[in-house]
């Protein structure tokens, strides 16, 4: 993998988003269709059917939608209908009054959980007007408006990095790649002053699940995993400066690598299967770990954290973040 392809891949995987990404995907589907209609459907006239994978439904049912301070699929759909945003950060700008008008009656929305793996959101307003998101939270696989195919051109992403690629890229110290990695941690949601690192991560994860409205830098479709990687590395950068950047590049690419080995949404918590191994791998790399060491780490950390089932996007995610941080604390450059 070339540095240019690594940069392109990471730019596509790092996205600022307010709120949980599964309800955001539902809102994005509604916003996408509304943007292509002449007028937003009135609350008294709209009828919509939403087919959604069980994993996405689980998280969207429990996470609180920012500003509305209500959890559930209906709240996500209402915010999407009222959104003014033109990108995936749909909860960053929407009309609260309009959103609440759609929530006064839930009969217009039919939600059907389906047996699909990972992220799957298929919204139909009519048989001739529908949108399908699949795989990535912001990937519009199909868009049909009044019978016309309006699907945007699909991005051709580079293939995921192999472990040998990650070693090569992290060692090369490519300035643009390190600048992108640094941008990820400096733009991450600000830490709360007065709390140790572990509590900062836990509190920010809980805040996202309970409707915190400040955008976080997500990676591979997850804000919690973005926080888990971003906040520790920002602390390490403050303590060690640019010497920590190769480890950061390694962790970000390891996160992408592991996300292609596991579903982005699954029954197991991604903090255990992806973010914790990715964070530990970068820090182990900085200490001279070999490829064999990293492969063992990729197996060992999820095994030590298991079982860590995903029960939905809820405050308990903060406890899982705490467990995952403690499981890899020995890799940190400073005692925590």
C-alpha positions in Angstrom: 0.0 0.0 0.0 1.3 3.4 -0.9 1.2 6.4 1.5 -1.2 8.1 -0.9 -3.7 5.1 -0.8 -3.3 4.9 3.0 -4.3 8.6 3.2 -7.2 8.1 0.9 -8.4 5.1 2.9 -8.1 6.9 6.3 -9.8 10.1 5.0 -12.8 7.9 4.1 -12.8 6.1 7.4 -12.4 9.1 9.7 -15.6 11.1 9.8 -16.9 13.7 12.4 -20.3 12.8 13.6 -22.6 14.0 16.5 -24.4 11.1 18.2 -24.3 7.4 17.7 -23.6 6.3 14.1 -26.5 3.7 13.8 -29.3 6.3 14.4 -27.2 8.7 12.3 -27.4 6.2 9.4 -31.2 6.1 9.7 -31.3 9.9 9.8 -28.9 10.0 6.8 -31.2 7.7 4.8 -34.2 10.0 5.5 -32.2 13.2 4.8 -30.9 11.7 1.5 -34.4 11.1 0.2 -35.8 14.4 1.4 -33.0 16.3 -0.4 -34.1 14.8 -3.6 -37.8 15.7 -3.2 -39.4 19.0 -4.0 -41.0 19.3 -0.6 -40.5 17.6 2.7 -43.4 15.2 3.3 -45.9 16.5 5.9 -46.1 14.6 9.2 -49.8 13.9 8.4 -49.1 12.4 5.0 -45.8 10.5 5.2 -45.6 6.7 5.2 -42.3 5.0 5.5 -41.0 1.5 5.8 -37.5 0.8 7.2 -35.8 -2.5 6.8 -32.8 -2.6 9.1 -30.3 -5.2 10.2 -30.7 -6.4 13.7 -27.3 -5.1 14.9 -28.1 -1.6 13.6 -31.7 -1.8 15.0 -30.3 -2.7 18.5 -28.0 0.3 18.6 -30.5 2.7 17.1 -33.1 1.6 19.6 -31.0 2.4 22.6 -28.8 5.4 21.7 -30.2 8.9 22.5 -30.5 11.3 19.6 -28.6 14.6 20.3 -30.7 17.7 20.9 -34.0 15.7 20.9 -32.7 13.8 24.0 -34.9 10.8 23.0 -33.8 7.3 22.1 -35.1 5.1 19.3 -35.6 4.7 15.6 -38.5 7.2 15.5 -36.3 9.9 16.9 -33.5 9.2 14.5 -36.0 9.2 11.5 -37.6 12.5 12.7 -34.2 14.2 13.1 -33.3 13.1 9.6 -36.5 14.5 8.1 -35.8 17.8 9.9 -32.1 17.9 9.1 -30.4 20.7 7.2 -27.0 18.9 7.0 -25.8 17.8 3.6 -23.3 15.2 4.8 -23.3 12.2 7.2 -23.2 14.5 10.3 -27.0 14.7 10.2 -27.6 15.5 13.9 -25.4 18.6 13.7 -28.1 20.8 12.3 -31.8 20.0 12.3 -35.0 21.9 13.2 -36.2 20.7 16.6 -39.7 21.9 16.1 -40.1 20.0 12.8 -38.5 16.9 14.3 -40.9 16.9 17.2 -43.9 17.2 14.9 -42.9 13.9 13.3 -42.7 12.3 16.7 -46.2 13.2 17.8 -47.5 10.1 15.9 -45.5 7.0 15.2 -48.0 5.3 12.9 -46.3 6.7 9.8 -43.1 4.6 10.4 -42.9 0.8 10.0 -39.6 -0.7 11.2 -38.7 -4.2 10.2 -35.5 -5.8 11.7 -34.1 -8.2 9.1 -31.5 -11.0 9.2 -28.5 -9.1 7.8 -25.0 -8.9 9.0 -23.4 -5.5 9.7 -24.9 -2.2 8.6 -28.0 -2.5 6.5 -30.6 0.3 6.2 -33.3 0.2 3.5 -35.8 3.0 3.6 -38.8 3.1 1.4 -41.2 6.0 1.1 -42.9 4.6 -2.0 -41.9 1.7 -4.2 -40.5 4.3 -6.6 -38.6 6.3 -3.9 -36.2 4.4 -1.7 -32.6 4.4 -0.5 -30.3 1.6 0.6 -27.3 2.0 2.9 -25.1 -1.0 3.3 -21.6 -2.0 4.7 -20.4 1.5 5.6 -22.7 3.8 7.5 -22.5 6.5 4.8 -22.4 4.3 1.8 -25.4 4.8 -0.5 -25.6 1.5 -2.4 -28.8 2.4 -4.2 -30.9 5.6 -4.5 -34.2 5.7 -6.5 -36.3 8.8 -6.6 -39.7 8.6 -8.4 -38.5 5.7 -10.3 -35.2 7.3 -11.5 -31.9 5.9 -10.4 -30.1 8.6 -8.6 -27.4 6.5 -7.0 -24.2 8.6 -6.7 -21.0 7.2 -8.2 -19.4 4.7 -5.8 -16.1 5.5 -4.3 -13.4 3.0 -5.3 -11.5 2.6 -2.0 -8.1 1.1 -1.8 -8.0 -2.5 -0.4 -7.4 -2.7 3.4 -3.7 -2.7 4.5 -2.0 -5.9 5.3 0.0 -6.1 8.4 3.3 -5.8 6.5 1.9 -2.7 4.8 1.2 -1.2 8.2 4.8 -1.8 9.4 6.2 -0.2 6.3 4.0 2.8 6.4 4.5 3.5 10.1 8.3 3.2 9.8 8.4 5.5 6.7 7.3 8.6 8.6 5.4 10.0 5.6 4.7 13.7 6.5 1.2 13.8 5.0 0.2 10.5 6.6 1.4 11.6 10.0 -0.3 15.0 9.5 -3.6 13.2 8.9 -3.1 11.1 12.0 -2.4 14.2 14.0 -5.5 15.9 12.7 -7.5 12.9 13.9 -6.4 13.3 17.5 -6.4 17.1 17.6 -9.9 17.4 16.2 -11.2 14.7 18.5 -13.8 15.9 21.0 -12.1 17.9 23.8 -11.3 16.1 27.0 -12.9 17.1 30.2 -10.4 18.9 32.4 -9.6 17.4 35.8 -10.2 13.7 35.0 -7.5 11.0 34.5 -7.3 9.5 31.0 -9.4 6.4 31.8 -12.3 8.6 33.2 -12.1 11.0 30.2 -12.6 8.1 27.8 -15.4 6.5 29.9 -17.2 9.8 30.4 -17.1 10.7 26.7 -18.4 7.3 25.6 -21.3 7.5 28.1 -22.0 11.0 26.9 -22.3 9.9 23.3 -24.7 7.2 24.2 -26.9 9.6 26.2 -27.2 12.3 23.6 -24.1 14.5 23.8 -24.3 16.8 20.9 -20.6 17.6 20.2 -19.2 15.8 17.1 -16.6 13.2 17.7 -14.1 11.8 15.2 -15.3 8.4 14.3 -13.2 5.7 12.7 -14.5 2.7 10.7 -18.0 3.8 11.5 -17.6 4.0 15.3 -17.4 7.1 17.5 -16.7 5.0 20.6 -13.8 3.4 18.9 -12.6 6.8 17.7 -12.7 8.1 21.2 -10.9 5.0 22.5 -8.0 5.6 20.1 -8.1 9.4 19.9 -8.1 10.5 23.5 -5.2 8.3 24.7 -3.0 9.3 21.7 -3.8 12.9 22.3 -2.5 12.5 25.9 0.6 10.6 24.6 1.2 13.3 22.0 1.1 16.0 24.7 3.7 14.0 26.7 6.0 12.7 24.0 5.4 15.0 21.0 6.0 13.7 17.4 7.8 10.6 18.5 4.4 9.0 19.1 3.1 9.6 15.6 4.4 6.4 14.0 2.6 4.5 16.7 -0.6 6.5 16.0 -0.3 5.8 12.3 0.1 2.1 13.1 -3.0 2.1 15.3 -5.2 3.8 12.8 -4.2 1.5 10.0 -4.5 -1.5 12.4 -8.1 -0.4 13.2 -8.9 -0.4 9.4 -7.2 -3.8 9.0 -9.2 -5.3 11.9 -12.4 -3.8 10.7 -12.1 -5.7 7.4 -11.7 -8.9 9.4 -14.8 -8.3 11.5 -18.2 -6.9 10.7 -18.4 -3.2 11.4 -21.5 -4.1 13.5 -21.6 -7.4 15.3 -22.8 -9.1 18.4 -19.4 -8.6 20.0 -18.3 -5.1 21.2 -15.9 -3.5 18.7 -13.8 -2.1 21.5 -12.7 -5.6 22.3 -12.3 -6.9 18.8 -10.8 -3.9 17.1 -10.1 -0.7 19.0 -8.3 -2.2 22.0 -6.0 -4.5 19.8 -5.4 -1.5 17.5 -4.4 0.8 20.3 -2.2 -1.8 21.9 -0.6 -2.8 18.6 0.6 0.8 17.8 2.1 1.2 21.2 3.7 -2.3 21.0 5.1 -1.4 17.6 6.7 1.7 19.2 8.6 -0.7 21.6 9.9 -2.8 18.7 7.2 -5.5 18.5 7.5 -7.9 15.5 4.8 -8.9 13.1 4.5 -12.1 15.0 4.1 -10.2 18.3 1.3 -8.1 16.8 -0.6 -11.1 15.4 -0.5 -12.7 18.9 -1.7 -9.4 20.4 -4.6 -9.4 17.9 -5.7 -12.8 19.1 -4.8 -12.4 22.8 -6.6 -9.1 23.7 -10.1 -10.0 22.3 -9.7 -13.4 24.0 -8.9 -11.8 27.4 -11.8 -9.4 27.1 -14.3 -12.1 26.0 -17.2 -12.3 26.6 -18.0 -8.7 25.8 -21.4 -8.8 24.0 -22.9 -5.7 22.4 -26.2 -5.0 24.2 -26.9 -1.8 22.4 -25.6 1.7 22.4 -26.1 2.6 26.0 -24.2 4.0 29.1 -22.9 0.5 29.8 -20.5 1.0 26.8 -18.5 3.2 29.2 -17.9 0.3 31.5 -16.7 -1.8 28.5 -14.3 1.0 27.5 -12.9 0.9 31.0 -12.4 -2.8 30.9 -10.7 -2.6 27.5 -8.4 0.2 28.6 -7.4 -1.7 31.7 -6.7 -4.8 29.6 -4.1 -2.9 27.5 -2.7 -0.4 30.1 0.6 -2.3 30.2 1.3 -1.1 26.7 0.9 2.6 27.6 4.1 4.7 27.5 3.4 6.1 31.0 1.8 4.3 34.0 -1.9 5.4 34.2 
